[in-house]
Amino acid sequence: MNRLFRFWWFPLVLQLMTLVVFVLLIIDGFAADTDDMAFARILRNTNLANLIVWSYWWPVIIISAIFFGRIWCMVCPMELLTSFAARIGLKRRPHRVVQSGWIITLFYILILFVGIHTLAIHRVPFRMSIYLMALMASTIVVGLIFSRNTFCAYICPVGHLLGLYARLAPFGWSIGNESICSNCKDHSCTANVNAYIFQGRSCGVGLNPAQLDDNTNCLLCGQCVKSCDHNNPGSEGRPNPGWFVRPWFKDIFALKPMTAAQTAFCLIVSGFVIYEVFTEWKVTKGLLLWMPDTINMWLGTGNTWTHGLIKSLTLFVLLPTLVWLLPYGLLRLIGGKFPIGRFFTAFGIAFIPIMAAAHTVKALLKTTSRIPYWEYAFTDPVGVESAKGILDKSLQLAPLPTWRGPVVTALSLVLICGGIAVSTVVIRKLTMAHMRDSGCRAWTLYLIPGLYGGAFAAMICIWRLF
């Protein structure tokens, strides 16, 4: 991989390929539209673009971040578009509000609350295409206004998610030899003069490879490798930056607290993965949706927008907030003292391993359950006729592979148990670092992996094994 980064065409060719695929997905999505949500539940799987985006592309992004870091950013067409736009744009320095990370959190909330749970962009291909076009347009506009990779660093709606999950990855970007960087005279990987070179530019998100010690923000674009190589021909030990193996969970065990924006994002996602996994089983789905459905019934909300907003606020804000506050509330109840703000930013990272495990479980459930639809995906890429045939039973879907049930169940339990184990280690390290004076009261904080992770494990066992 490090050898590939030295070639001018890598990962440019991959970015161009994903850009072409991105455009083709938009075109195919525009060809399929409906206002019938019952029909949309089938159409989302028969339309090739929608099938790829939501059932395979998105799960692959999640899994790749957990195991390889922000490797998707390396081939993302948005990085290519915003970099080109920034070369000819105004190159304004982003305001501190933009740099705070709250734009990413708010962008994600907008997509989750309005896009998915109100407008159903994940079910109606036409609406999905509008969303993808809006994402592409915002990428270009931000690039034309702000400097470098402002979109990738401070606005991309999945930036926080990839950065937080990348803390678990056993690979990371760093340098090979500290002495080379300490004796460096040109600093080509950080120099402003190289900021807009087509290939071999300095870091677009303002990182210094010599000081990089975690996966949270690095886009793995490899530009600093090219800069170090091309601007120092013949120098021994160059290029020095590279992609290296590191210990599993190194970044999460470093206990680096989240920012306020990351914490809010993490809290919402912790509720989202509960929804994603628990709605796979009709029993837990009914229990989970009881509260928002009851609130909507009391309020008499028949409007789609109001219904979607109440559902989102209940499941992705109220529910996870209660889950997060339970261990903290018990800690305070038995006499423990710890500022609530520090609890959220510091102990919130203990949720990340379980969130990542649950997200991977959802990815396995989703990708494997869509296997029968591929029989019709290429003969009818628009998917409208196939969806009609499935609804009127003139088309029959093939049964799921026999291996799917036991394999997915076993992997799901291994993943959740692994997430609980890592989260428990994080809690132990955090209590030793922050709560030495709390003594036995700190046991309440182990409720984070115990209750949050235990809920996933219990649900999967009851659903899949009994």
PADREN-879373 format. One record per residue (C-alpha): residue number from 0; x, y, z. Coordinates in steps of 0.001 Angstrom, whole numbers. Example, Ala and Ser with C-alpha at 12.3 -4.5 7.8 and 13.67 -1.06 7.14 Angstrom:
residues 2
[0, [12300, -4500, 7800]]
[1, [13670, -1060, 7140]]
end
This chain:
residues 466
[0, [0, 0, 0]]
[1, [2766, 2453, 857]]
[2, [4421, 1754, -2498]]
[3, [1138, 2463, -4277]]
[4, [798, 5847, -2568]]
[5, [4022, 6983, -4254]]
[6, [2487, 6668, -7743]]
[7, [808, 9827, -9068]]
[8, [-2299, 7882, -10170]]
[9, [-3052, 6341, -6760]]
[10, [-5648, 6784, -5317]]
[11, [-6752, 9223, -8053]]
[12, [-7881, 6443, -10385]]
[13, [-9974, 4877, -7636]]
[14, [-11579, 8245, -6875]]
[15, [-12447, 8730, -10539]]
[16, [-13979, 5262, -10640]]
[17, [-16097, 5894, -7554]]
[18, [-17172, 9242, -9026]]
[19, [-18408, 7519, -12189]]
[20, [-20264, 4948, -10092]]
[21, [-21709, 7755, -7971]]
[22, [-23121, 9496, -11057]]
[23, [-24540, 6237, -12448]]
[24, [-26264, 5543, -9125]]
[25, [-27861, 8990, -9222]]
[26, [-29127, 8407, -12771]]
[27, [-30593, 5017, -11929]]
[28, [-32246, 6349, -8782]]
[29, [-33965, 9162, -10654]]
[30, [-35761, 6567, -12806]]
[31, [-37703, 5088, -9873]]
[32, [-40123, 7163, -7815]]
[33, [-43188, 6464, -5683]]
[34, [-45290, 7989, -2918]]
[35, [-46611, 4582, -1859]]
[36, [-44501, 3598, 1148]]
[37, [-45691, -34, 1003]]
[38, [-44412, -221, -2569]]
[39, [-41243, 1650, -1558]]
[40, [-40376, -1088, 954]]
[41, [-39945, -3465, -1999]]
[42, [-38614, -914, -4489]]
[43, [-35716, -25, -2193]]
[44, [-34367, -3542, -2757]]
[45, [-35197, -3981, -6453]]
[46, [-33775, -655, -7622]]
[47, [-30095, -1355, -8250]]
[48, [-28877, 2075, -7102]]
[49, [-30832, 1995, -3857]]
[50, [-29779, -1604, -3215]]
[51, [-26105, -752, -3632]]
[52, [-26129, 2513, -1658]]
[53, [-28049, 1478, 1441]]
[54, [-27515, -2286, 1619]]
[55, [-23865, -2567, 569]]
[56, [-22035, 736, 129]]
[57, [-23021, 2174, 3519]]
[58, [-22332, -1076, 5468]]
[59, [-18938, -1397, 3758]]
[60, [-18025, 2161, 4817]]
[61, [-18844, 1307, 8443]]
[62, [-16942, -1993, 8497]]
[63, [-13923, -583, 6650]]
[64, [-13566, 2234, 9199]]
[65, [-13611, -224, 12098]]
[66, [-10907, -2445, 10634]]
[67, [-8833, -103, 8449]]
[68, [-9474, 3446, 9613]]
[69, [-10855, 6149, 7317]]
[70, [-9912, 4206, 4222]]
[71, [-13169, 5163, 2508]]
[72, [-12011, 8802, 2543]]
[73, [-9037, 7664, 458]]
[74, [-11287, 6702, -2482]]
[75, [-14230, 9021, -1798]]
[76, [-15216, 11102, -4856]]
[77, [-16257, 13971, -2572]]
[78, [-12622, 14458, -1527]]
[79, [-11647, 14679, -5191]]
[80, [-14390, 17200, -6015]]
[81, [-13776, 19468, -3047]]
[82, [-10005, 19430, -3664]]
[83, [-10474, 20520, -7281]]
[84, [-12983, 23197, -6288]]
[85, [-10629, 24544, -3604]]
[86, [-7853, 25014, -6180]]
[87, [-9945, 27578, -8081]]
[88, [-12053, 28887, -5202]]
[89, [-11817, 31741, -2731]]
[90, [-9633, 29785, -296]]
[91, [-11142, 31404, 2775]]
[92, [-10123, 30080, 6171]]
[93, [-13111, 28347, 7806]]
[94, [-14650, 30188, 10736]]
[95, [-14150, 28707, 14198]]
[96, [-17832, 27735, 14237]]
[97, [-17189, 25557, 11204]]
[98, [-14035, 24159, 12788]]
[99, [-15909, 23227, 15971]]
[100, [-17369, 20122, 14335]]
[101, [-20967, 21056, 15066]]
[102, [-21744, 21396, 11362]]
[103, [-21050, 17674, 10917]]
[104, [-23322, 16817, 13833]]
[105, [-26135, 19045, 12582]]
[106, [-25748, 17768, 9004]]
[107, [-26041, 14186, 10267]]
[108, [-29119, 15065, 12357]]
[109, [-30726, 16649, 9295]]
[110, [-30128, 13535, 7209]]
[111, [-31262, 11143, 9959]]
[112, [-34317, 13048, 11217]]
[113, [-35576, 14613, 7996]]
[114, [-33991, 12637, 5180]]
[115, [-34407, 9088, 6458]]
[116, [-37175, 9125, 9052]]
[117, [-39392, 11739, 7403]]
[118, [-38716, 11735, 3648]]
[119, [-37580, 8079, 3443]]
[120, [-34587, 8745, 1208]]
[121, [-33399, 5225, 2032]]
[122, [-36536, 3694, 492]]
[123, [-37455, 5929, -2449]]
[124, [-34677, 5878, -5082]]
[125, [-35705, 9233, -6590]]
[126, [-35343, 10947, -3217]]
[127, [-32047, 9175, -2636]]
[128, [-30726, 10633, -5894]]
[129, [-31752, 14130, -4848]]
[130, [-29874, 13617, -1579]]
[131, [-26744, 12397, -3384]]
[132, [-26873, 15360, -5767]]
[133, [-27288, 17750, -2831]]
[134, [-24288, 16139, -1145]]
[135, [-22214, 16533, -4293]]
[136, [-23319, 20166, -4734]]
[137, [-22500, 21051, -1124]]
[138, [-19080, 19461, -1563]]
[139, [-18317, 21682, -4550]]
[140, [-19768, 24857, -3016]]
[141, [-17787, 24422, 195]]
[142, [-14654, 23778, -1860]]
[143, [-15207, 26959, -3870]]
[144, [-15572, 29049, -722]]
[145, [-13170, 27575, 1826]]
[146, [-9566, 26458, 1770]]
[147, [-8252, 22941, 1251]]
[148, [-10374, 20020, 2478]]
[149, [-12752, 22002, 4652]]
[150, [-15687, 19821, 3609]]
[151, [-13949, 16585, 4568]]
[152, [-12634, 17929, 7868]]
[153, [-15576, 19918, 9201]]
[154, [-18765, 19324, 7183]]
[155, [-18954, 15781, 5781]]
[156, [-21956, 14160, 7570]]
[157, [-20091, 10896, 8200]]
[158, [-16848, 12534, 9330]]
[159, [-17420, 12022, 13061]]
[160, [-18637, 8453, 12592]]
[161, [-15642, 7344, 10550]]
[162, [-13269, 9141, 12888]]
[163, [-14726, 7583, 16035]]
[164, [-14882, 4062, 14601]]
[165, [-11372, 4431, 13184]]
[166, [-10105, 4576, 16779]]
[167, [-10644, 807, 16878]]
[168, [-8636, 18, 13742]]
[169, [-5367, -1999, 13825]]
[170, [-3913, 186, 11050]]
[171, [-3026, 3848, 11124]]
[172, [-1146, 6679, 9442]]
[173, [2125, 7731, 11032]]
[174, [5831, 8108, 10228]]
[175, [8489, 5465, 9892]]
[176, [11441, 7332, 11420]]
[177, [11099, 10196, 13904]]
[178, [14647, 11460, 13321]]
[179, [13933, 12137, 9634]]
[180, [11013, 14401, 10522]]
[181, [12870, 16117, 13369]]
[182, [15747, 16964, 11019]]
[183, [13499, 17953, 8109]]
[184, [14252, 21385, 6648]]
[185, [11535, 21780, 4001]]
[186, [8430, 20445, 5844]]
[187, [6854, 19757, 2480]]
[188, [4003, 17742, 4011]]
[189, [2737, 20788, 5947]]
[190, [4023, 23752, 3911]]
[191, [1381, 26188, 2640]]
[192, [3274, 26547, -623]]
[193, [2321, 22968, -1477]]
[194, [-1318, 23269, -401]]
[195, [-2850, 23189, -3881]]
[196, [-443, 21067, -5892]]
[197, [-2445, 18548, -7907]]
[198, [-528, 15515, -6632]]
[199, [1891, 15833, -3736]]
[200, [171, 18568, -1776]]
[201, [536, 19196, 1927]]
[202, [-2113, 17865, 4312]]
[203, [-5554, 19163, 3378]]
[204, [-6951, 18859, 6907]]
[205, [-4068, 20565, 8676]]
[206, [-2386, 17540, 10235]]
[207, [1331, 17091, 10790]]
[208, [2339, 13474, 10031]]
[209, [5259, 13768, 12474]]
[210, [2803, 14440, 15314]]
[211, [-18, 12172, 14183]]
[212, [-883, 9606, 16819]]
[213, [-4484, 8598, 16128]]
[214, [-6859, 7756, 13281]]
[215, [-9613, 10238, 14045]]
[216, [-8908, 12915, 11447]]
[217, [-6531, 11481, 8826]]
[218, [-8211, 10948, 5430]]
[219, [-5561, 8462, 4255]]
[220, [-5285, 10426, 1005]]
[221, [-1536, 9749, 846]]
[222, [-714, 13245, -395]]
[223, [1911, 13764, 2316]]
[224, [3734, 10656, 1020]]
[225, [3884, 12111, -2478]]
[226, [4932, 15489, -1109]]
[227, [7718, 13967, 988]]
[228, [8828, 11826, -1969]]
[229, [8585, 14278, -4878]]
[230, [10005, 17283, -3061]]
[231, [12994, 15384, -1692]]
[232, [14267, 13203, -4533]]
[233, [17097, 10920, -3525]]
[234, [16815, 11709, 181]]
[235, [17538, 8663, 2288]]
[236, [14585, 7388, 4273]]
[237, [12056, 9378, 2235]]
[238, [9137, 9198, 1986]]
[239, [8724, 8883, 5728]]
[240, [4919, 8962, 6263]]
[241, [2991, 5765, 5661]]
[242, [221, 3383, 6606]]
[243, [1403, 1065, 9350]]
[244, [128, -1753, 11542]]
[245, [-644, -722, 15099]]
[246, [-2062, -2523, 18172]]
[247, [-5762, -3275, 18116]]
[248, [-7861, -560, 19812]]
[249, [-4776, 1609, 20367]]
[250, [-6625, 4876, 19874]]
[251, [-9638, 3954, 21985]]
[252, [-7373, 2818, 24833]]
[253, [-5555, 6155, 24656]]
[254, [-8696, 7580, 26336]]
[255, [-8671, 10747, 24261]]
[256, [-11934, 12513, 25187]]
[257, [-14380, 13525, 22508]]
[258, [-15225, 17116, 21680]]
[259, [-18688, 18407, 22529]]
[260, [-19764, 18023, 18900]]
[261, [-18415, 14476, 18722]]
[262, [-20151, 13627, 22000]]
[263, [-23530, 14822, 20741]]
[264, [-22983, 12877, 17536]]
[265, [-21962, 9743, 19458]]
[266, [-25044, 9974, 21691]]
[267, [-27379, 10150, 18693]]
[268, [-25654, 7247, 16933]]
[269, [-25844, 5173, 20129]]
[270, [-29625, 5499, 19879]]
[271, [-29609, 4921, 16137]]
[272, [-27871, 1540, 16387]]
[273, [-30404, 429, 19018]]
[274, [-33114, 1248, 16490]]
[275, [-31270, -404, 13617]]
[276, [-30704, -3732, 15385]]
[277, [-33808, -3951, 17562]]
[278, [-36206, -3303, 14669]]
[279, [-34880, -6395, 12883]]
[280, [-37027, -8537, 15215]]
[281, [-40750, -7764, 15273]]
[282, [-41023, -8313, 19038]]
[283, [-38369, -5770, 20025]]
[284, [-39451, -3512, 17157]]
[285, [-42915, -3249, 18681]]
[286, [-41491, -2523, 22125]]
[287, [-39071, 81, 20797]]
[288, [-41654, 1942, 18722]]
[289, [-44298, 1885, 21464]]
[290, [-43180, 5178, 22987]]
[291, [-42999, 7327, 19815]]
[292, [-46199, 5746, 18492]]
[293, [-47973, 6463, 21781]]
[294, [-46755, 10074, 21826]]
[295, [-47910, 10553, 18253]]
[296, [-51310, 9042, 19146]]
[297, [-51725, 11347, 22153]]
[298, [-50821, 14384, 20077]]
[299, [-52948, 13234, 17162]]
[300, [-50165, 13887, 14671]]
[301, [-51138, 12730, 11218]]
[302, [-48576, 14910, 9468]]
[303, [-45572, 13012, 8102]]
[304, [-43139, 15701, 9164]]
[305, [-44393, 15889, 12746]]
[306, [-44589, 12110, 13057]]
[307, [-41014, 11680, 11790]]
[308, [-39665, 14424, 14055]]
[309, [-41287, 12982, 17197]]
[310, [-40063, 9502, 16340]]
[311, [-36520, 10768, 15789]]
[312, [-36410, 12891, 18943]]
[313, [-37731, 10004, 21033]]
[314, [-35483, 7256, 19682]]
[315, [-32291, 9143, 18870]]
[316, [-32223, 11823, 21580]]
[317, [-34447, 10945, 24548]]
[318, [-33746, 7188, 24678]]
[319, [-29923, 7358, 24415]]
[320, [-29788, 10303, 26824]]
[321, [-31583, 8177, 29428]]
[322, [-29182, 5292, 28750]]
[323, [-26155, 7556, 29180]]
[324, [-27526, 9254, 32307]]
[325, [-28443, 6040, 34134]]
[326, [-24890, 5057, 35216]]
[327, [-24022, 8676, 35923]]
[328, [-27185, 9214, 37949]]
[329, [-26506, 6122, 40049]]
[330, [-22942, 7307, 40608]]
[331, [-24166, 10626, 41957]]
[332, [-26925, 8939, 43963]]
[333, [-24451, 6868, 45972]]
[334, [-22166, 9819, 46603]]
[335, [-19792, 9819, 43657]]
[336, [-18718, 13167, 42288]]
[337, [-17805, 13822, 38687]]
[338, [-18795, 16750, 36418]]
[339, [-21526, 15702, 34015]]
[340, [-19857, 17419, 31060]]
[341, [-16619, 15516, 31619]]
[342, [-18582, 12305, 32046]]
[343, [-20173, 12688, 28615]]
[344, [-16961, 13601, 26782]]
[345, [-14656, 11163, 28630]]
[346, [-16824, 8144, 29456]]
[347, [-18815, 8506, 26249]]
[348, [-15984, 6787, 24369]]
[349, [-16905, 3563, 26195]]
[350, [-20022, 3394, 24014]]
[351, [-17991, 3414, 20781]]
[352, [-16869, -274, 20745]]
[353, [-20419, -1495, 21360]]
[354, [-21860, 938, 18807]]
[355, [-19341, -266, 16232]]
[356, [-20137, -3922, 16988]]
[357, [-23884, -3310, 16730]]
[358, [-23421, -1347, 13500]]
[359, [-21474, -4283, 12057]]
[360, [-24211, -6694, 13152]]
[361, [-26758, -4553, 11302]]
[362, [-24496, -4555, 8251]]
[363, [-24332, -8357, 8288]]
[364, [-28102, -8672, 8689]]
[365, [-28808, -6200, 5914]]
[366, [-26315, -7315, 3278]]
[367, [-27118, -11009, 3644]]
[368, [-30894, -10488, 3687]]
[369, [-30726, -8702, 323]]
[370, [-29026, -11594, -1503]]
[371, [-32247, -12868, -3206]]
[372, [-32865, -9484, -4850]]
[373, [-29684, -9692, -6927]]
[374, [-31429, -12204, -9216]]
[375, [-33416, -9325, -10733]]
[376, [-31059, -6392, -10067]]
[377, [-29276, -6351, -13448]]
[378, [-32150, -7493, -15682]]
[379, [-34325, -4699, -14244]]
[380, [-31962, -2105, -12702]]
[381, [-34740, 475, -12304]]
[382, [-36605, -2107, -10243]]
[383, [-40181, -908, -10722]]
[384, [-41400, -3957, -12653]]
[385, [-39595, -6344, -10330]]
[386, [-41161, -4669, -7296]]
[387, [-44627, -4962, -8865]]
[388, [-44019, -8624, -9620]]
[389, [-42898, -9352, -6062]]
[390, [-45930, -7546, -4627]]
[391, [-48459, -9360, -6840]]
[392, [-46520, -12627, -6353]]
[393, [-45871, -13150, -10062]]
[394, [-42162, -13114, -9140]]
[395, [-40795, -15307, -6395]]
[396, [-37676, -14443, -4439]]
[397, [-35218, -17254, -3903]]
[398, [-34840, -18432, -297]]
[399, [-31952, -17128, 1756]]
[400, [-28800, -19299, 1786]]
[401, [-28889, -21976, 4476]]
[402, [-25583, -20757, 5914]]
[403, [-26939, -17264, 6512]]
[404, [-28733, -17932, 9798]]
[405, [-26046, -19724, 11825]]
[406, [-23133, -17718, 10409]]
[407, [-24728, -14324, 11017]]
[408, [-25886, -15351, 14495]]
[409, [-22442, -16590, 15512]]
[410, [-20672, -13524, 14118]]
[411, [-23200, -11196, 15750]]
[412, [-22642, -12690, 19191]]
[413, [-18859, -12639, 18775]]
[414, [-18951, -8989, 17709]]
[415, [-21241, -7839, 20516]]
[416, [-19282, -9764, 23147]]
[417, [-16069, -8301, 21750]]
[418, [-17537, -4797, 21920]]
[419, [-18602, -5358, 25537]]
[420, [-15124, -6622, 26436]]
[421, [-13349, -3630, 24874]]
[422, [-15827, -1220, 26465]]
[423, [-15206, -2832, 29866]]
[424, [-11453, -2322, 29501]]
[425, [-12067, 1306, 28545]]
[426, [-14211, 1827, 31654]]
[427, [-11510, 281, 33830]]
[428, [-8867, 2563, 32372]]
[429, [-11121, 5617, 32660]]
[430, [-12008, 4978, 36305]]
[431, [-8335, 4517, 37156]]
[432, [-7471, 7769, 35386]]
[433, [-10363, 9957, 36557]]
[434, [-11980, 8423, 39627]]
[435, [-9293, 7130, 41974]]
[436, [-11056, 8758, 44911]]
[437, [-14482, 7281, 44182]]
[438, [-13567, 3804, 45365]]
[439, [-16302, 1216, 44997]]
[440, [-18759, 3798, 43686]]
[441, [-17218, 3534, 40218]]
[442, [-18963, 170, 39718]]
[443, [-21980, 2069, 38415]]
[444, [-20022, 3078, 35319]]
[445, [-19668, -565, 34322]]
[446, [-23381, -366, 33562]]
[447, [-22339, 1197, 30239]]
[448, [-21077, -2104, 28784]]
[449, [-23322, -4148, 31099]]
[450, [-26679, -2623, 30181]]
[451, [-26031, -1107, 26773]]
[452, [-23999, -4013, 25423]]
[453, [-25982, -6567, 27395]]
[454, [-29229, -5400, 25782]]
[455, [-27847, -6189, 22320]]
[456, [-26463, -9553, 23421]]
[457, [-29710, -10589, 25144]]
[458, [-31850, -9494, 22203]]
[459, [-29738, -11419, 19695]]
[460, [-29680, -14568, 21857]]
[461, [-33442, -14595, 22394]]
[462, [-34211, -13745, 18774]]
[463, [-31708, -15973, 17015]]
[464, [-31315, -18928, 19369]]
[465, [-34749, -19462, 20937]]
end
